[in-house]
């Protein structure tokens, strides 16, 4: 399993990360964010704003944005939590993780 250990650099929609195998890979999220933001209610829509995207952090395994989600707690109160993307999905956005279609 692959996961992110730290962020090296972040530019609009591309985050350069060190992965647990020691390799440094760029994660290009532009298409992902554009696709998700077709629905204005989608939590990832907020990441279209460059300043918000650049607030990205590494939580030790994946990329996340503080207070990106609102959820109802057990007591019924609304709380905020981090917005993140599964590291396996992020790996798919790197050169090493891209699946190439092979014609037979």
N, CA, C and O atoms as CSV, one atom per row, in Angstrom:
chain,resi,resn,atom,element,x,y,z
A,1,UNK,N,N,0.837,-1.183,0.000
A,1,UNK,CA,C,0.000,0.000,0.000
A,1,UNK,C,C,0.882,1.246,0.000
A,1,UNK,O,O,1.907,1.297,0.680
A,2,UNK,N,N,0.474,2.235,-0.761
A,2,UNK,CA,C,1.209,3.501,-0.847
A,2,UNK,C,C,0.521,4.554,0.021
A,2,UNK,O,O,-0.705,4.597,0.127
A,3,UNK,N,N,1.347,5.401,0.639
A,3,UNK,CA,C,0.818,6.560,1.346
A,3,UNK,C,C,1.844,7.676,1.299
A,3,UNK,O,O,3.020,7.459,1.007
A,4,UNK,N,N,1.366,8.871,1.593
A,4,UNK,CA,C,2.197,10.070,1.537
A,4,UNK,C,C,2.804,10.329,2.912
A,4,UNK,O,O,2.111,10.314,3.929
A,5,UNK,N,N,4.117,10.568,2.917
A,5,UNK,CA,C,4.794,10.871,4.176
A,5,UNK,C,C,4.939,12.362,4.419
A,5,UNK,O,O,4.846,12.830,5.553
A,6,UNK,N,N,5.173,13.120,3.322
A,6,UNK,CA,C,5.279,14.572,3.503
A,6,UNK,C,C,5.099,15.290,2.173
A,6,UNK,O,O,5.257,14.711,1.098
A,7,UNK,N,N,4.767,16.558,2.283
A,7,UNK,CA,C,4.620,17.429,1.119
A,7,UNK,C,C,5.952,18.132,0.897
A,7,UNK,O,O,6.537,18.684,1.830
A,8,UNK,N,N,6.425,18.108,-0.340
A,8,UNK,CA,C,7.648,18.806,-0.722
A,8,UNK,C,C,7.309,20.209,-1.214
A,8,UNK,O,O,7.978,21.180,-0.858
A,9,UNK,N,N,6.263,20.307,-2.034
A,9,UNK,CA,C,5.870,21.585,-2.633
A,9,UNK,C,C,4.416,21.505,-3.078
A,9,UNK,O,O,3.910,20.431,-3.405
A,10,UNK,N,N,3.757,22.652,-3.085
A,10,UNK,CA,C,2.385,22.721,-3.596
A,10,UNK,C,C,2.250,23.946,-4.486
A,10,UNK,O,O,2.626,25.055,-4.106
A,11,UNK,N,N,1.710,23.727,-5.668
A,11,UNK,CA,C,1.359,24.792,-6.601
A,11,UNK,C,C,-0.106,24.572,-6.949
A,11,UNK,O,O,-0.670,23.544,-6.577
A,12,UNK,N,N,-0.735,25.501,-7.647
A,12,UNK,CA,C,-2.154,25.294,-7.945
A,12,UNK,C,C,-2.429,23.928,-8.589
A,12,UNK,O,O,-2.026,23.646,-9.718
A,13,UNK,N,N,-3.128,23.104,-7.820
A,13,UNK,CA,C,-3.669,21.797,-8.221
A,13,UNK,C,C,-2.634,20.693,-8.368
A,13,UNK,O,O,-2.990,19.578,-8.748
A,14,UNK,N,N,-1.364,20.965,-8.080
A,14,UNK,CA,C,-0.322,19.933,-8.136
A,14,UNK,C,C,0.456,19.962,-6.812
A,14,UNK,O,O,0.949,21.003,-6.379
A,15,UNK,N,N,0.547,18.787,-6.193
A,15,UNK,CA,C,1.277,18.679,-4.934
A,15,UNK,C,C,2.410,17.665,-5.129
A,15,UNK,O,O,2.175,16.525,-5.531
A,16,UNK,N,N,3.626,18.095,-4.840
A,16,UNK,CA,C,4.780,17.213,-4.915
A,16,UNK,C,C,4.968,16.594,-3.537
A,16,UNK,O,O,5.101,17.299,-2.537
A,17,UNK,N,N,4.977,15.248,-3.500
A,17,UNK,CA,C,4.980,14.535,-2.234
A,17,UNK,C,C,6.063,13.471,-2.179
A,17,UNK,O,O,6.463,12.915,-3.201
A,18,UNK,N,N,6.527,13.199,-0.972
A,18,UNK,CA,C,7.374,12.037,-0.745
A,18,UNK,C,C,6.463,10.916,-0.255
A,18,UNK,O,O,5.693,11.084,0.690
A,19,UNK,N,N,6.570,9.777,-0.919
A,19,UNK,CA,C,5.742,8.610,-0.600
A,19,UNK,C,C,6.502,7.649,0.303
A,19,UNK,O,O,7.712,7.783,0.491
A,20,UNK,N,N,5.793,6.690,0.853
A,20,UNK,CA,C,6.396,5.754,1.803
A,20,UNK,C,C,7.436,4.832,1.181
A,20,UNK,O,O,8.158,4.150,1.909
A,21,UNK,N,N,7.530,4.792,-0.148
A,21,UNK,CA,C,8.591,4.006,-0.786
A,21,UNK,C,C,9.833,4.853,-1.038
A,21,UNK,O,O,10.781,4.398,-1.677
A,22,UNK,N,N,9.824,6.103,-0.528
A,22,UNK,CA,C,10.958,6.998,-0.671
A,22,UNK,C,C,10.953,7.828,-1.939
A,22,UNK,O,O,11.754,8.752,-2.077
A,23,UNK,N,N,10.058,7.511,-2.871
A,23,UNK,CA,C,10.011,8.244,-4.136
A,23,UNK,C,C,9.237,9.544,-3.981
A,23,UNK,O,O,8.316,9.655,-3.171
A,24,UNK,N,N,9.644,10.528,-4.789
A,24,UNK,CA,C,8.945,11.807,-4.828
A,24,UNK,C,C,8.122,11.826,-6.109
A,24,UNK,O,O,8.649,11.630,-7.204
A,25,UNK,N,N,6.829,12.063,-5.955
A,25,UNK,CA,C,5.914,12.060,-7.088
A,25,UNK,C,C,5.017,13.296,-7.022
A,25,UNK,O,O,4.686,13.792,-5.945
A,26,UNK,N,N,4.637,13.776,-8.203
A,26,UNK,CA,C,3.670,14.869,-8.285
A,26,UNK,C,C,2.267,14.284,-8.365
A,26,UNK,O,O,2.011,13.351,-9.126
A,27,UNK,N,N,1.369,14.844,-7.574
A,27,UNK,CA,C,-0.034,14.458,-7.596
A,27,UNK,C,C,-0.778,15.603,-8.278
A,27,UNK,O,O,-0.889,16.693,-7.718
A,28,UNK,N,N,-1.285,15.360,-9.480
A,28,UNK,CA,C,-2.005,16.376,-10.248
A,28,UNK,C,C,-3.502,16.200,-10.007
A,28,UNK,O,O,-4.098,15.219,-10.452
A,29,UNK,N,N,-4.102,17.155,-9.301
A,29,UNK,CA,C,-5.503,17.062,-8.913
A,29,UNK,C,C,-6.435,17.945,-9.738
A,29,UNK,O,O,-7.624,18.039,-9.434
A,30,UNK,N,N,-5.911,18.591,-10.774
A,30,UNK,CA,C,-6.737,19.531,-11.525
A,30,UNK,C,C,-7.991,18.875,-12.111
A,30,UNK,O,O,-9.094,19.384,-11.910
A,31,UNK,N,N,-7.851,17.772,-12.822
A,31,UNK,CA,C,-9.019,17.116,-13.422
A,31,UNK,C,C,-9.981,16.609,-12.360
A,31,UNK,O,O,-11.197,16.720,-12.517
A,32,UNK,N,N,-9.442,16.053,-11.281
A,32,UNK,CA,C,-10.269,15.555,-10.182
A,32,UNK,C,C,-11.132,16.676,-9.604
A,32,UNK,O,O,-12.335,16.505,-9.405
A,33,UNK,N,N,-10.508,17.822,-9.337
A,33,UNK,CA,C,-11.242,18.948,-8.744
A,33,UNK,C,C,-12.270,19.502,-9.725
A,33,UNK,O,O,-13.403,19.790,-9.340
A,34,UNK,N,N,-11.885,19.653,-10.984
A,34,UNK,CA,C,-12.837,20.151,-11.981
A,34,UNK,C,C,-14.028,19.210,-12.118
A,34,UNK,O,O,-15.170,19.660,-12.216
A,35,UNK,N,N,-13.764,17.908,-12.124
A,35,UNK,CA,C,-14.846,16.929,-12.228
A,35,UNK,C,C,-15.776,17.012,-11.022
A,35,UNK,O,O,-16.996,17.047,-11.183
A,36,UNK,N,N,-15.218,17.044,-9.830
A,36,UNK,CA,C,-16.022,17.085,-8.609
A,36,UNK,C,C,-16.800,18.398,-8.497
A,36,UNK,O,O,-17.900,18.421,-7.946
A,37,UNK,N,N,-16.236,19.483,-9.012
A,37,UNK,CA,C,-16.881,20.787,-8.850
A,37,UNK,C,C,-18.027,21.015,-9.846
A,37,UNK,O,O,-18.655,22.074,-9.835
A,38,UNK,N,N,-18.295,20.035,-10.695
A,38,UNK,CA,C,-19.497,20.143,-11.541
A,38,UNK,C,C,-20.745,20.183,-10.683
A,38,UNK,O,O,-21.771,20.736,-11.081
A,39,UNK,N,N,-20.650,19.597,-9.514
A,39,UNK,CA,C,-21.725,19.655,-8.539
A,39,UNK,C,C,-21.326,20.687,-7.491
A,39,UNK,O,O,-20.429,20.425,-6.690
A,40,UNK,N,N,-21.964,21.847,-7.476
A,40,UNK,CA,C,-21.553,22.906,-6.535
A,40,UNK,C,C,-21.700,22.498,-5.069
A,40,UNK,O,O,-21.114,23.136,-4.194
A,41,UNK,N,N,-22.466,21.454,-4.791
A,41,UNK,CA,C,-22.645,20.977,-3.418
A,41,UNK,C,C,-21.501,20.073,-2.964
A,41,UNK,O,O,-21.391,19.773,-1.775
A,42,UNK,N,N,-20.658,19.639,-3.883
A,42,UNK,CA,C,-19.574,18.727,-3.555
A,42,UNK,C,C,-18.512,19.438,-2.714
A,42,UNK,O,O,-18.139,20.573,-3.011
A,43,UNK,N,N,-18.038,18.784,-1.690
A,43,UNK,CA,C,-17.044,19.377,-0.779
A,43,UNK,C,C,-15.756,19.772,-1.481
A,43,UNK,O,O,-15.100,20.729,-1.070
A,44,UNK,N,N,-15.383,19.053,-2.531
A,44,UNK,CA,C,-14.131,19.351,-3.233
A,44,UNK,C,C,-14.205,20.616,-4.074
A,44,UNK,O,O,-13.173,21.109,-4.528
A,45,UNK,N,N,-15.403,21.153,-4.292
A,45,UNK,CA,C,-15.566,22.379,-5.071
A,45,UNK,C,C,-14.766,23.528,-4.469
A,45,UNK,O,O,-14.256,24.376,-5.201
A,46,UNK,N,N,-14.651,23.566,-3.144
A,46,UNK,CA,C,-13.911,24.646,-2.467
A,46,UNK,C,C,-12.440,24.684,-2.874
A,46,UNK,O,O,-11.782,25.716,-2.741
A,47,UNK,N,N,-11.926,23.556,-3.370
A,47,UNK,CA,C,-10.508,23.493,-3.739
A,47,UNK,C,C,-10.218,24.157,-5.078
A,47,UNK,O,O,-9.052,24.300,-5.447
A,48,UNK,N,N,-11.247,24.567,-5.814
A,48,UNK,CA,C,-11.014,25.323,-7.059
A,48,UNK,C,C,-10.375,26.668,-6.749
A,48,UNK,O,O,-9.618,27.205,-7.558
A,49,UNK,N,N,-10.680,27.207,-5.583
A,49,UNK,CA,C,-10.069,28.470,-5.151
A,49,UNK,C,C,-8.611,28.172,-4.796
A,49,UNK,O,O,-8.329,27.400,-3.880
A,50,UNK,N,N,-7.701,28.787,-5.527
A,50,UNK,CA,C,-6.275,28.484,-5.387
A,50,UNK,C,C,-5.795,28.652,-3.951
A,50,UNK,O,O,-5.065,27.801,-3.443
A,51,UNK,N,N,-6.191,29.731,-3.293
A,51,UNK,CA,C,-5.716,29.950,-1.922
A,51,UNK,C,C,-6.176,28.824,-0.998
A,51,UNK,O,O,-5.440,28.425,-0.096
A,52,UNK,N,N,-7.372,28.315,-1.214
A,52,UNK,CA,C,-7.869,27.194,-0.396
A,52,UNK,C,C,-7.092,25.916,-0.728
A,52,UNK,O,O,-6.709,25.171,0.174
A,53,UNK,N,N,-6.863,25.666,-2.008
A,53,UNK,CA,C,-6.105,24.479,-2.395
A,53,UNK,C,C,-4.722,24.477,-1.747
A,53,UNK,O,O,-4.250,23.440,-1.281
A,54,UNK,N,N,-4.082,25.635,-1.719
A,54,UNK,CA,C,-2.716,25.731,-1.194
A,54,UNK,C,C,-2.633,25.592,0.324
A,54,UNK,O,O,-1.536,25.619,0.882
A,55,UNK,N,N,-3.765,25.444,0.996
A,55,UNK,CA,C,-3.787,25.170,2.436
A,55,UNK,C,C,-3.582,23.682,2.717
A,55,UNK,O,O,-3.706,23.243,3.860
A,56,UNK,N,N,-3.274,22.917,1.691
A,56,UNK,CA,C,-3.102,21.467,1.804
A,56,UNK,C,C,-2.056,21.107,2.858
A,56,UNK,O,O,-1.041,21.787,3.006
A,57,UNK,N,N,-2.328,20.027,3.583
A,57,UNK,CA,C,-1.408,19.512,4.597
A,57,UNK,C,C,-1.307,18.002,4.412
A,57,UNK,O,O,-2.153,17.383,3.767
A,58,UNK,N,N,-0.282,17.435,4.974
A,58,UNK,CA,C,-0.138,15.982,5.006
A,58,UNK,C,C,-0.405,15.533,6.438
A,58,UNK,O,O,0.192,16.051,7.381
A,59,UNK,N,N,-1.296,14.578,6.590
A,59,UNK,CA,C,-1.608,14.086,7.932
A,59,UNK,C,C,-0.802,12.840,8.296
A,59,UNK,O,O,-1.095,12.168,9.285
A,60,UNK,N,N,0.224,12.538,7.481
A,60,UNK,CA,C,1.056,11.372,7.725
A,60,UNK,C,C,0.741,10.207,6.810
A,60,UNK,O,O,1.479,9.222,6.763
A,61,UNK,N,N,-0.376,10.324,6.072
A,61,UNK,CA,C,-0.701,9.257,5.123
A,61,UNK,C,C,-1.359,9.776,3.849
A,61,UNK,O,O,-1.317,9.117,2.810
A,62,UNK,N,N,-1.960,10.944,3.930
A,62,UNK,CA,C,-2.658,11.482,2.763
A,62,UNK,C,C,-2.681,13.004,2.805
A,62,UNK,O,O,-2.187,13.618,3.751
A,63,UNK,N,N,-3.261,13.606,1.769
A,63,UNK,CA,C,-3.419,15.057,1.708
A,63,UNK,C,C,-4.756,15.428,2.327
A,63,UNK,O,O,-5.746,14.718,2.154
A,64,UNK,N,N,-4.785,16.540,3.049
A,64,UNK,CA,C,-6.026,16.967,3.675
A,64,UNK,C,C,-6.088,18.491,3.767
A,64,UNK,O,O,-5.078,19.187,3.670
A,65,UNK,N,N,-7.305,18.977,3.957
A,65,UNK,CA,C,-7.589,20.394,4.115
A,65,UNK,C,C,-8.440,20.531,5.369
A,65,UNK,O,O,-9.507,19.926,5.478
A,66,UNK,N,N,-7.956,21.339,6.321
A,66,UNK,CA,C,-8.660,21.520,7.590
A,66,UNK,C,C,-10.041,22.117,7.372
A,66,UNK,O,O,-10.248,22.937,6.477
A,67,UNK,N,N,-10.971,21.695,8.198
A,67,UNK,CA,C,-12.344,22.206,8.207
A,67,UNK,C,C,-12.997,22.176,6.826
A,67,UNK,O,O,-13.752,23.084,6.476
A,68,UNK,N,N,-12.713,21.148,6.049
A,68,UNK,CA,C,-13.269,21.039,4.707
A,68,UNK,C,C,-14.612,20.342,4.640
A,68,UNK,O,O,-15.301,20.402,3.622
A,69,UNK,N,N,-14.981,19.684,5.718
A,69,UNK,CA,C,-16.254,18.963,5.766
A,69,UNK,C,C,-17.069,19.400,6.960
A,69,UNK,O,O,-16.523,19.756,8.004
A,70,UNK,N,N,-18.374,19.372,6.801
A,70,UNK,CA,C,-19.273,19.538,7.929
A,70,UNK,C,C,-20.002,18.220,8.112
A,70,UNK,O,O,-20.433,17.598,7.141
A,71,UNK,N,N,-20.140,17.794,9.367
A,71,UNK,CA,C,-20.838,16.547,9.632
A,71,UNK,C,C,-21.650,16.672,10.918
A,71,UNK,O,O,-21.376,17.515,11.773
A,72,UNK,N,N,-22.650,15.813,11.026
A,72,UNK,CA,C,-23.474,15.803,12.221
A,72,UNK,C,C,-22.884,14.814,13.213
A,72,UNK,O,O,-22.712,13.634,12.905
A,73,UNK,N,N,-22.576,15.306,14.407
A,73,UNK,CA,C,-21.993,14.467,15.447
A,73,UNK,C,C,-23.089,13.634,16.114
A,73,UNK,O,O,-24.277,13.810,15.844
A,74,UNK,N,N,-22.662,12.725,16.990
A,74,UNK,CA,C,-23.612,11.849,17.676
A,74,UNK,C,C,-24.690,12.608,18.430
A,74,UNK,O,O,-25.826,12.145,18.524
A,75,UNK,N,N,-24.342,13.771,18.969
A,75,UNK,CA,C,-25.302,14.556,19.740
A,75,UNK,C,C,-26.171,15.455,18.860
A,75,UNK,O,O,-26.990,16.218,19.372
A,76,UNK,N,N,-25.997,15.368,17.551
A,76,UNK,CA,C,-26.804,16.168,16.627
A,76,UNK,C,C,-26.184,17.501,16.262
A,76,UNK,O,O,-26.704,18.212,15.402
A,77,UNK,N,N,-25.082,17.850,16.905
A,77,UNK,CA,C,-24.436,19.126,16.596
A,77,UNK,C,C,-23.650,19.001,15.289
A,77,UNK,O,O,-23.180,17.923,14.928
A,78,UNK,N,N,-23.520,20.133,14.591
A,78,UNK,CA,C,-22.763,20.174,13.344
A,78,UNK,C,C,-21.323,20.536,13.673
A,78,UNK,O,O,-21.061,21.530,14.350
A,79,UNK,N,N,-20.402,19.728,13.191
A,79,UNK,CA,C,-18.982,19.955,13.435
A,79,UNK,C,C,-18.239,19.989,12.116
A,79,UNK,O,O,-18.758,19.575,11.080
A,80,UNK,N,N,-17.015,20.490,12.174
A,80,UNK,CA,C,-16.161,20.534,10.997
A,80,UNK,C,C,-15.054,19.505,11.143
A,80,UNK,O,O,-14.570,19.229,12.241
A,81,UNK,N,N,-14.668,18.947,10.010
A,81,UNK,CA,C,-13.594,17.972,9.998
A,81,UNK,C,C,-12.754,18.141,8.748
A,81,UNK,O,O,-13.096,18.935,7.871
A,82,UNK,N,N,-11.660,17.406,8.659
A,82,UNK,CA,C,-10.778,17.543,7.498
A,82,UNK,C,C,-11.381,16.920,6.236
A,82,UNK,O,O,-12.069,15.900,6.292
A,83,UNK,N,N,-11.108,17.546,5.126
A,83,UNK,CA,C,-11.440,17.014,3.807
A,83,UNK,C,C,-10.183,16.331,3.307
A,83,UNK,O,O,-9.118,16.947,3.267
A,84,UNK,N,N,-10.289,15.070,2.925
A,84,UNK,CA,C,-9.101,14.378,2.435
A,84,UNK,C,C,-9.461,13.485,1.257
A,84,UNK,O,O,-10.625,13.358,0.878
A,85,UNK,N,N,-8.440,12.876,0.695
A,85,UNK,CA,C,-8.589,11.965,-0.430
A,85,UNK,C,C,-7.768,10.734,-0.081
A,85,UNK,O,O,-6.633,10.860,0.380
A,86,UNK,N,N,-8.320,9.555,-0.291
A,86,UNK,CA,C,-7.614,8.314,0.030
A,86,UNK,C,C,-6.265,8.273,-0.685
A,86,UNK,O,O,-6.186,8.613,-1.865
A,87,UNK,N,N,-5.201,7.860,0.013
A,87,UNK,CA,C,-3.884,7.837,-0.614
A,87,UNK,C,C,-3.831,6.930,-1.852
A,87,UNK,O,O,-3.089,7.209,-2.793
A,88,UNK,N,N,-4.611,5.858,-1.848
A,88,UNK,CA,C,-4.642,4.972,-3.012
A,88,UNK,C,C,-5.151,5.726,-4.239
A,88,UNK,O,O,-4.647,5.545,-5.348
A,89,UNK,N,N,-6.149,6.567,-4.026
A,89,UNK,CA,C,-6.703,7.374,-5.118
A,89,UNK,C,C,-5.677,8.415,-5.567
A,89,UNK,O,O,-5.515,8.648,-6.765
A,90,UNK,N,N,-4.991,9.033,-4.625
A,90,UNK,CA,C,-3.973,10.027,-4.969
A,90,UNK,C,C,-2.857,9.399,-5.796
A,90,UNK,O,O,-2.345,10.019,-6.728
A,91,UNK,N,N,-2.482,8.172,-5.455
A,91,UNK,CA,C,-1.431,7.492,-6.201
A,91,UNK,C,C,-1.827,7.330,-7.669
A,91,UNK,O,O,-0.972,7.365,-8.554
A,92,UNK,N,N,-3.115,7.154,-7.922
A,92,UNK,CA,C,-3.609,7.030,-9.298
A,92,UNK,C,C,-3.367,8.302,-10.112
A,92,UNK,O,O,-3.351,8.254,-11.342
A,93,UNK,N,N,-3.180,9.422,-9.445
A,93,UNK,CA,C,-2.951,10.703,-10.125
A,93,UNK,C,C,-1.471,10.983,-10.355
A,93,UNK,O,O,-1.110,12.080,-10.781
A,94,UNK,N,N,-0.609,10.005,-10.080
A,94,UNK,CA,C,0.818,10.170,-10.319
A,94,UNK,C,C,1.227,9.374,-11.557
A,94,UNK,O,O,0.494,8.489,-11.999
A,95,UNK,N,N,2.388,9.685,-12.111
A,95,UNK,CA,C,2.872,8.956,-13.281
A,95,UNK,C,C,3.003,7.461,-13.003
A,95,UNK,O,O,2.621,6.640,-13.837
A,96,UNK,N,N,3.538,7.103,-11.841
A,96,UNK,CA,C,3.722,5.689,-11.517
A,96,UNK,C,C,2.392,4.972,-11.327
A,96,UNK,O,O,2.289,3.770,-11.572
A,97,UNK,N,N,1.372,5.711,-10.889
A,97,UNK,CA,C,0.104,5.085,-10.568
A,97,UNK,C,C,-0.892,5.023,-11.708
A,97,UNK,O,O,-1.949,4.409,-11.566
A,98,UNK,N,N,-0.576,5.653,-12.849
A,98,UNK,CA,C,-1.520,5.677,-13.959
A,98,UNK,C,C,-1.637,4.310,-14.602
A,98,UNK,O,O,-0.635,3.656,-14.893
A,99,UNK,N,N,-2.858,3.892,-14.817
A,99,UNK,CA,C,-3.125,2.635,-15.493
A,99,UNK,C,C,-3.180,2.916,-16.988
A,99,UNK,O,O,-3.956,3.759,-17.439
A,100,UNK,N,N,-2.366,2.219,-17.744
A,100,UNK,CA,C,-2.345,2.414,-19.190
A,100,UNK,C,C,-3.239,1.378,-19.856
A,100,UNK,O,O,-3.179,0.191,-19.536
A,101,UNK,N,N,-4.055,1.834,-20.772
A,101,UNK,CA,C,-4.894,0.908,-21.511
A,101,UNK,C,C,-4.075,0.269,-22.612
A,101,UNK,O,O,-3.423,0.954,-23.401
A,102,UNK,N,N,-4.115,-1.022,-22.654
A,102,UNK,CA,C,-3.343,-1.766,-23.653
A,102,UNK,C,C,-4.319,-2.431,-24.613
A,102,UNK,O,O,-5.198,-3.183,-24.194
A,103,UNK,N,N,-4.159,-2.150,-25.898
A,103,UNK,CA,C,-5.038,-2.782,-26.880
A,103,UNK,C,C,-4.492,-4.147,-27.235
A,103,UNK,O,O,-3.279,-4.337,-27.325
A,104,UNK,N,N,-5.395,-5.104,-27.437
A,104,UNK,CA,C,-4.931,-6.458,-27.766
A,104,UNK,C,C,-4.860,-6.693,-29.246
A,104,UNK,O,O,-4.488,-7.783,-29.681
